[in-house]
Amino acid sequence: MSRSFALGDLLALSRASKLELETWLANADPGLASQVRTEAQVRGESSAQFVRIAVADFLAEADEEAWADLLSAARSATDPGAACLGRMTAFRIALEVRQ
C-alpha cells in the first residue's frame, strides 16, 4: 500500500536514504521518479542529492508566485509530497537555466 506524503514528510524524506526516497517516488509518481533519476545522473548526483538540492534551492530562492503554485499543486494532488517535489524539481531546473 502506498501512502501520501505531505510537505513535511518530503522535507524529511529528502534527508533519508536514496533507496527510501526512490522507492516512495517510484510508487507516487513514476514519471517524476524517472525525471529525477535522469536529472541527477546529468549532474553526477544521486537522486537523494538532487532532491536535497532542489528542496534547498526552492526554500532559499522561491518567490511568492512559486510558493503559491506549489501550495495550489499540493492542495489538489492525490500525493501532495510528489506534487511539491515536482514543482521543486522544475524550479531547480529553471533556476539553473537562468544562471
N, C-alpha and C positions, 0 to 999 in steps of 0.2 A: 504494500500500500504506500502510495506517495503522499507526502504531506506538503502543504503550502508553507512558504517561508515569508515572514514579514521583513521589513527593512532591518530591524534589529538583528534578526536571525541571519540575514545576508551579511551584515557587518561582522558578526561573529564568525560566520562560515568563511568569510574572506580570509580570516586568520587561521582557519582549520587546515587540515591536510589536503593535499592535492587530490587524493583519492576520494575523500569525503565530498569535496566540492564538485568534482567531476561526476560522481555518482548522482548527487542531487540534481545537478544541471541537466544531465542526460535524461533524467526522468521528467524534469519540469519543462524543459524546452530543448528538444534535440537539435533544432536549427541553431539556436543560440550557443549551445554546447559546441557545435562544430565551428561556429564563427570564433568563439573564444579560443579554441584549440589552434585554429589557423592563425589568428592574430598573435597569439602567444609564440607560436613557432617562428613567425616572421621576425619577431623581436628577440628571439633566443631566450624566452621566458617560459616558465611553467604556466599552466592555466591559473594556478593559485596566485602566482606573482602578477600575472596580467590583471586578474580581478582585484587584487590588493591595490595596485597602482590606479586602476580605473575608479575604484571607490575613493581613494585618497585624492585623485585629481578632481573628481566631482565635488567632494566635500570642500576642497580648497578653492575651486575656481567657478563653480556653478553660480549663475545669476538667478534672479527671481523667476525668469521665464523657464529656465532649465528645471528649477525646483517645482514649478507649477506643472510642467509636463510630466515630471517623474511622479508627483503625487496623483495626478489625473490617471496616469497609466496604472499605478498601483491600485487605485480605488476601483477600477473597472476590470482588473485582471483576476483570473482564477488563481494564479500564483503570484501574489504581489512581489515576492522576492525576485522571481525571474523577470518580471516586468521592470523592476528597478534596475536589475543588473543589465538588462537590455538597453535601458536609457543611459546608464553609466558607461557601458561599453561604447555606445555610439558617441557619447560625449568625449571619451578619451580619444577616440579615433579622430573626431573633428578637431579637438584641441591640438593634437599632434600635427594635423594638416595645416592649421593656422600658424604654427610656429616655424 
